Amino acid sequence: MSSQSRDSGHDDRGQPADREELRSAADPDPGLLERVLEETLSNGAVSHLEPVELRALAAVAKRYPGTSLTVDPIAVELVESILKTRFRGLDVSDMFWREVSQRIATTLYEAPDTQERLERLWSQLSELDI
């Protein structure tokens, strides 16, 4: 998939990409997705997020006002919202996003350092007025 753009589904010449190439691009490695999430959480502040990511995360916070962070549903929805905004060009099912998000959220929540960053992010999101 050397000349393919993963986001557009077209090659560098603007031609539609082969369906098989698209399918392989649409099956991202869960480890890669987890690294993206860890990178997102590494700063620990909402101020460094892209506006589209911030809006998606704020929407999760609005659904659970005054609630403490839990793995399911809150951390799962936070992870899913980041992944869906970062990888919005991928053609994968909602079930795929949910399963990967569940796995990643559980892993992040169970590790003390990333759980602390998730808690800090959740606290900041809960205080936002967007």
ABEGO torsion letter per residue (X at the ends): XAABBAAAGBBAAGBBBBAAAAAAAABBBAAAAAAAAAAAAAAGBAAABBAAAAAAAAAAAAABBGBBBBAOAAAAAAAAAAAAAAAAABBBBAAAAAAAAAAAAAAAAABAAAAAAAAAAAAAAAABBX
